[in-house]
């Protein structure tokens, strides 16, 4: 694949996206070399009650599995599922949960409840087992919400934090047109960066940004699960995260080093996407979960109400149009500053 070079100005967006949902990714080309066996391995998921892993030679390559997953998602008229996300940093977990819907024409609806941080306990660890269904806290304990709606033309994002409501809009066609005029910007990644590329775009970003280990096979609740493990490739470490040569672990605690994608071998649909952080202690050859995205109750090609992709801002909430600001960011141009007011 021939991809354009990644624009370094997207670093802040890239980091933010990982922290929020990990459905949005930047695109860079993956090198041809494979997994470096000298680097610390990701610790096997204790969650899965698995049979002995099948020999790597008997399983498809990681890139083949992910390409088939992308094709599967590409050919769907629609997909709906429950989403459960757990972010774990410094012994504290932050849970968000809700519903995700995507349909043809770059139509997407993502609605999440955001819950307050809580200590990560032994029970929390048990609740994150791969063979369990994640449980969200009671709805009345939510402190806020995130709603993203795209009708294929305009992407609206609505954040609620207590009584505060922030609404933004981005005109997709204008942003795509601007990106096409920039030599070092891959316009095909814009939809993913905006969050309307869906799961298919996420998988494409992983293929472009990661190099993969041999695939493993697990048995989870009597189902065959294929575990694909990757780490950031050299280009990402150098151009996106700007790590010094021969440096693998990022010093920032919210930047992961690995990803694991768990694919149901029968349905060829994702069950879990998990980003992991390697220990900064060189003697610790394990990685811990940093951001875990679980997909449950997946429904494909079902009847979907078109009104799901129509957005109306809450009464009294002003919409901030971020289209021009995003275009300037893509072009690497500084944002205009508000004029200073003379003191009264």
Buried (B, 14 or more C-beta within 10 A) or exposed (E): EEBBBBBEBBBEBBBEBBBBBBBBBBBBBBEEEEBEEEBBBBBBBEBBEBEEBBEBEEBBBBBEBBBBBBEBBEEBEBBBBBBBBBBBBEEEBBBBBBBBBBBEEBBBBBBBBBBEEEEBEEEBBEBBBBBEEBEBEEEEEBEBBBBBBBBBEBBBBBBBEEEEBEBBBBBBEBBBEBBEEBEEBBBBBBBBBBBBBBBBBBBBBBBBBBBBBBBBBBBBEEEBBBBBBBBBBBBBBBBBBEBEEEEBBBEEEBBBBBBBBBBBBEEBBBBBBBBBBBBEEEEEEEBBBBBBBBBEEBEBEEEBEEEBBEBEEEEEBEBEEBBBBBBBBBBEEEEEEEEEEEEE
